[in-house]
Amino acid sequence: MNLKKAMYDRIEQHSVKMNIKGEDVFLKKSMGGWHVIYPPVSIKSIEQNTDSNGNINWKRVKWDKTALIFGSKQNAIMTAVVGVITLLVIYGVWQVIASYNSIINNVAVQGCLKSLGLALR
């Protein structure tokens, strides 16, 4: 069985398909209310590969990589934002540690520590 077809059929069975402003949207009801489901296959690709009898050539249908990996474009953007913030925090911590090490390795600071009787190991 084709994985694309199986995934699309499962979404189609357990959700409601609506056309809003020319875009096909799948809605699924859960405990929190209605949620939009983005199928991992491109709906436009399905429409292009459907013949006049309604048969779909699943071998030519393309994956929607953003929906497959992240679930939606909004999730992809949010993941990128969180990733950038995480990298900036890591960079900031690295800068603080580098600053601390440069101060500790300063000759004048080492002299003050020796005069106080403190030794860093």
C-alpha positions as CSV (number, residue, x, y, z in Angstrom):
1,M,0.0,0.0,0.0
2,N,1.2,3.5,-0.8
3,L,2.2,5.5,2.3
4,K,1.0,8.8,0.8
5,K,-2.5,7.3,0.1
6,A,-2.7,5.7,3.5
7,M,-1.8,9.0,5.3
8,Y,-4.2,11.0,3.2
9,D,-7.1,8.5,3.6
10,R,-6.6,8.4,7.4
11,I,-6.8,12.2,7.6
12,E,-9.8,12.3,5.2
13,Q,-11.7,9.7,7.3
14,H,-11.2,11.3,10.6
15,S,-11.8,15.0,9.7
16,V,-14.1,17.3,7.8
17,K,-12.9,18.7,4.5
18,M,-13.9,22.3,3.8
19,N,-13.1,24.8,1.0
20,I,-12.3,28.2,2.5
21,K,-11.4,31.0,0.0
22,G,-10.4,28.4,-2.6
23,E,-8.2,26.4,-0.2
24,D,-9.1,22.9,1.0
25,V,-8.8,22.7,4.7
26,F,-9.3,19.7,7.0
27,L,-10.8,20.3,10.4
28,K,-10.8,17.8,13.2
29,K,-12.7,18.1,16.4
30,S,-10.9,17.3,19.7
31,M,-11.5,18.1,23.3
32,G,-10.1,21.6,22.9
33,G,-12.4,22.4,19.9
34,W,-11.8,22.4,16.1
35,H,-8.3,22.3,14.8
36,V,-6.9,22.6,11.3
37,I,-5.1,19.5,10.0
38,Y,-2.4,19.9,7.3
39,P,-2.0,16.7,5.3
40,P,1.6,15.6,4.6
41,V,0.8,15.4,0.9
42,S,0.3,18.4,-1.3
43,I,-3.5,18.9,-2.1
44,K,-2.6,20.8,-5.3
45,S,-0.5,17.9,-6.4
46,I,-3.4,15.5,-5.7
47,E,-5.8,17.7,-7.8
48,Q,-3.2,17.8,-10.7
49,N,-2.8,14.0,-10.6
50,T,-6.5,13.1,-10.6
51,D,-8.0,12.0,-13.9
52,S,-11.5,12.6,-15.1
53,N,-12.8,9.4,-13.4
54,G,-11.5,10.5,-10.0
55,N,-8.6,8.1,-9.9
56,I,-5.4,9.5,-8.3
57,N,-2.0,8.6,-9.5
58,W,-0.3,8.4,-6.1
59,K,3.2,7.8,-7.5
60,R,3.2,11.4,-8.9
61,V,1.7,13.1,-5.9
62,K,4.3,15.2,-4.0
63,W,4.9,15.4,-0.3
64,D,4.3,18.7,1.5
65,K,7.6,18.7,3.4
66,T,6.7,21.5,5.7
67,A,3.5,19.8,6.8
68,L,5.3,16.4,7.1
69,I,8.1,17.7,9.3
70,F,6.5,20.5,11.3
71,G,2.8,20.1,10.9
72,S,2.2,23.6,9.5
73,K,4.0,26.7,8.4
74,Q,3.2,28.4,11.7
75,N,4.9,25.6,13.6
76,A,8.0,25.9,11.3
77,I,8.2,29.6,11.9
78,M,7.8,29.1,15.7
79,T,10.5,26.4,15.7
80,A,12.9,28.7,13.8
81,V,12.2,31.5,16.3
82,V,12.8,29.2,19.3
83,G,16.0,27.9,17.7
84,V,17.4,31.4,17.1
85,I,16.6,32.4,20.7
86,T,18.2,29.2,22.0
87,L,21.4,29.9,19.9
88,L,21.5,33.5,21.2
89,V,21.3,32.3,24.8
90,I,24.0,29.7,24.3
91,Y,26.2,32.4,22.6
92,G,25.6,34.8,25.6
93,V,26.5,32.1,28.1
94,W,29.7,31.3,26.1
95,Q,30.6,35.1,26.1
96,V,30.1,35.3,29.9
97,I,32.3,32.3,30.5
98,A,35.0,33.6,28.1
99,S,34.9,37.0,29.9
100,Y,35.2,35.3,33.3
101,N,38.2,33.3,32.0
102,S,40.0,36.3,30.6
103,I,39.6,38.2,33.9
104,I,40.8,35.3,36.0
105,N,43.8,34.9,33.7
106,N,44.8,38.6,34.0
107,V,48.2,39.1,35.7
108,A,46.9,41.9,37.9
109,V,44.0,39.8,39.1
110,Q,46.3,36.9,39.8
111,G,48.5,39.2,41.9
112,C,45.6,40.4,44.0
113,L,44.4,36.8,44.6
114,K,47.9,35.8,45.7
115,S,48.1,38.8,48.1
116,L,44.8,37.8,49.6
117,G,46.1,34.2,50.0
118,L,43.5,32.8,47.6
119,A,44.6,30.2,45.0
120,L,42.5,29.1,42.1
121,R,42.8,25.5,41.0
